[in-house]
Amino acid sequence: MTEAKVDAEPTPEERKHAPKVFLHLTKTAGGTLKTALKRTSDLQTYFVYGAEDMDRLKEEEPGQYGLIYGHSTFGVHREVGLAEDTRYLCFMRHPITRTISHYYHLRNVDKGPVGDRIRASSDINDFFANHNHWEFSDFMTKVISGVGNKQPTKDMNIFRMAVDNLDNRFDFVGFQEFFPISIRSLSQFLGTKVSTKKDINIGRYSLSDIGPKTIDRIERLNQQDIRLYKYALRKFL
């Protein structure tokens, strides 16, 4: 019987030269990191923050960039025409504090229909008692698994998909709660100094305004994210 072919684990040298995509997961210190990367002159980074950026990248040769950074989901390398050996990076944050921060960001900043729906509720407690938004429910697992905002099929285990991607396709995961340590690790991984000149923007809100029932609701909505976050901490910190 012929044994099934098993793909060889990429060597450190192969990973170093492979295309790289940095997934900006919302409210994980991405704005601070974006500014730092823009100042890193010896790292050619392409920033994707809209359809026009994506369309322009597709028309270019994406492999010319050392790093592609932006709001995307795992699998975006296929969409823009990067090689299948593309490696991934991201920052994560504890799912409860990430969700709270994301809620207030959308409520205070988003001028579109999502922000309007959130502002229709009197406060965060009213919103989570009666509503939800896909980015508040296992968001990191959805992005890292590649499912994104699509409805997973019944046979999909998106937690296992996300773990498999972390194991096999991600070379770096940083953590908002350990930002200085993560920045040093990122600099070492990229082979260039990534430095920040400002503190992380943690948002303008008070945790005392959030009731215990709301915290419980957010925790229930993010059970897979909590598991994935703990897994990533053990693997990458």
N, C-alpha and C positions, 0 to 999 in steps of 0.2 A: 504494500500500500504506500502510495506517495504521500509524504508528510506535507501538510499545508505550509505554504511559505509565510514566514513571519518577518515583517518589516524590521530591519535593524534599527536600534535606538540611534538617533543622530548623535554624532560626536560633538564635543564642545566647539571644535573649529567649524563644523557644519552649522551649528546653531548660531555661532557668531556672525556668519555671513548670510544666513537665511533672511528673507524679508521679515519685517516685524510690524505688528499692528498693536497699538495701545488702545484698549477699549476704555473710554471715559464713562464710567458708571456714575450717574448723577449723584452729587453730594458726597463724594469721596475724596475731597481736596483736589478735584480736577482743575478748577480754575487757577489755583495756586500753581499746580504742576504745569499747566499749559503756559503760564507766564514764564516759568523757569525754563521750560524747553525752548521757548522762543528766544531766550537769551543765550542758549547753548549754540554758539556759532559753528562749532565743528560737527554738529549733528544735523543733517539735512532732514527736516521734519515737514510733512504735509499735514495740514489741519483740515479735518472734515467736520463742518458744522452746518450743513444744509445740502439741499439737493444740487445746488449749483456747484458746490465744492466736489460732490461725488461725481457729477457728470464730467467736470473738468479732469478729474483724476482718471476716469475711464478712458478719456481721449488721449491722455499722456501715456508715458511708460512708467507705471507705478513702481517698478523695481528700482528706479533710480533713487528713490528716497530711502534714507536709513531707517525712518520710522514714520508710520501713518497713524495719526492720533485723532480721535473724535468719538462722537456718540454713535456707536454701531453695536452690532451683536456678533458673536462668534460666527464665522463663515463669511464675513464680509470680504475676505481675501478672494473668494471665488467671484464675488460680484464685481470687483474692480479688476480682475485679471491677474492677481498675484499667484505665484507658484503654490503648489499644494504643501510644500514644506514650510510655509509661512509660520512663524512663531508669534505667540500672543503674550501680552502683558496687561495688567490692570491694577488698580487700587480697589480695596474693599473697605467696608466700614460695618460696625455692628448694625444688624438690620433694624433694630428698634430706633436707634438714634438716627440712622440714615433715613428711615421713613418719615420720622418727625421733621427732620430738617428739609426733606424734599417737599413735604406737605406745605410748610411755611414758605419755601421758595416759590412754589407754584401759586400759592395764594397771594403773595406779595408782588411777584414779578411777572408771572405769565399773563399776557393780555388777550390770549385766545380763548377758545371755548372751554378748555380744561380749567384754566384759571377762573373763568366765569362760573363754572359748575361748583368749584370749590368755594368761591366767595358767596354762593347762594346759601350756604350753611352759615349759621351764626358764629361757629368756632370749630376748633379741631374735634371737640367732644361730640358736637352735633353731627359733624361730617362722618366720623367713623361709626357712629351709632346707626346711621341710615344709608351710607353710601360707601363706595370703594372706587379705586382707580387702579388699572393694571400695574402701574409703576409703584404702588404701595404694597403689593402682594407678591412675595418671592421674586422681586425684581432682579436681583443679582443672579439667581439661579436661572431665570429666563434668558438673561443676556449671555451668560457664560455657556449655557447649554446650546445656544443658537436658536432657541424657539422665539425669543423676543416677544412681541405683542400678538403673535399668532396663537390661536387656541390649540393646545397640544391634543393629539389624538389619545384615545383611551389606552393604547398600548405603549405610550411614551412614558418613560420614567425620567423626567427632566433632571431630577437630582443626580441620578446615575450618569446621565449624559454630561452634566456639568462637571462631575468628579472625573470622568474619563478625559474630558478636555483639559482640566487642570493637571492631570497626571501626564498627559501625552502631548499637549500642544502649548501649554503655558510655561514660560521660562522664568517669569517674574510676577509675583503678586505682592504689592505693598499694602500698608494698612494706615488709614487715616489716624487711628489712635496712636500709632507709632511712627509718625511722619518723619522725624529726623533720622531714625534708624533706617526707614525704608528708602529715604532719599540717598543715604550713603550706599545702600545696597544697589539701588538703581544706577547710581554713578559708576559703581564697580562693574555692573553688568553691561552697561552701554560703553564702557571704556572712555568716559568723559565726565567732567565735573558738572553735575546738575545742582545748582544752588538757588535758594529762595531768599528774598529780601523782606518778606512779610509773613506774618502769622497766617495760619489757615483761617478762612472766613467760616466761622461756626454758626452764623445766622443770628438774627435778632428776635429772640423769643424766650419765654420763660417756661421751664419744665413744670413749674408750680401750677401753670394753667391747665395741665393735662391730667385728667382724672384717672384713677386706677382702672376703671372699666375700659377706658380708651387704650391704655397700655396693654391690657389683657387682649383686647381686640387686635391691636397691631401685632402682638406676639403670635396670636393664632394665625394671622394672615401670612406670617413669615417663618413658619416652622422649617421649611426646606432651606431658606436663606440662613437661618440660625445654624442648622447642621452644616451647611456648606462653608459658612464663615469659620466655624470651629475647625473644620477639616483643613481649610486653607491656612489658618494660623499654625496648626501643627506641621504642615508641609513646608511653608515658606518663611515663617518668622525665625 
